[in-house]
Amino acid sequence: RTTALLGISVMMDHTQSEARRRNHLPEAVATELAKFERTDSEFRKKDREERAAELHLPLDAINLH
């Protein structure tokens, strides 16, 4: 009986550990996605500014969405 109980305890610990890992994954994905979106947004802004400068366009007068 003791062996069976230990096996259940170990299995529950493993299951809880897996559940924590699964719960952590969406948080990690959201964090990485937010970092990517910031980097992408900064890149696109810089690219727009560089292209506008090359074409001598006034970005302030253009309503960017």
N, C-alpha and C positions, 0 to 999 in steps of 0.2 A: 504493500500500500504506500509506503513512504516513497518508493521509487516512482510509482505512478504519479503521486502528488508532485514530486520534483519535476517530472517530465511535463506536467501541466503547467507548473510555474515557469519553467524555462520556455515553453511554447508561448505562454501569455506574454512573457517579457519580449520574446522575439516578435510577436504580433504587435505589441505596443510600439516597439522600436520601428517596425515597418510603417505603422500608421503615422508616427512622428515624421519619418522620412517623407512619406507621401504628402503630408500636410506642409512640410517645408518646401517641397518642390514648387508648388504654385507661387509661393512667396518669392522664391529665388528667381523664377521666370519673370514675375512682375517687376522685380528690381532690375534685372538685366534688360528687360524691354524698356523700362523707363530711362535707363542709361543710354540705350541705343537711340531712343527717340530724341533725347536731348542732343546727343552727338549729331544725329542726322539733321535735326532742326538747325543747329549751329552751322553745319556744313552747307546746307541749302541757303541760309542767310548770307554767309560769306560768298558763296558762288554767285548769288543774285547781285550782291554789291560789286563784285569784281566784273561781272558782265555789264552791269549798268555803267560802271566807270569806263569800260572799254568803248561802250556805245555812247557815252556822254549823256546818259539819261538821268534825270533828277528823280531819285527814288522817293523823296519826300512828297512829290506831287502825285505819285501813283499810289492808289489805294490797294495795298496788298492784303489778300485774305489769308 
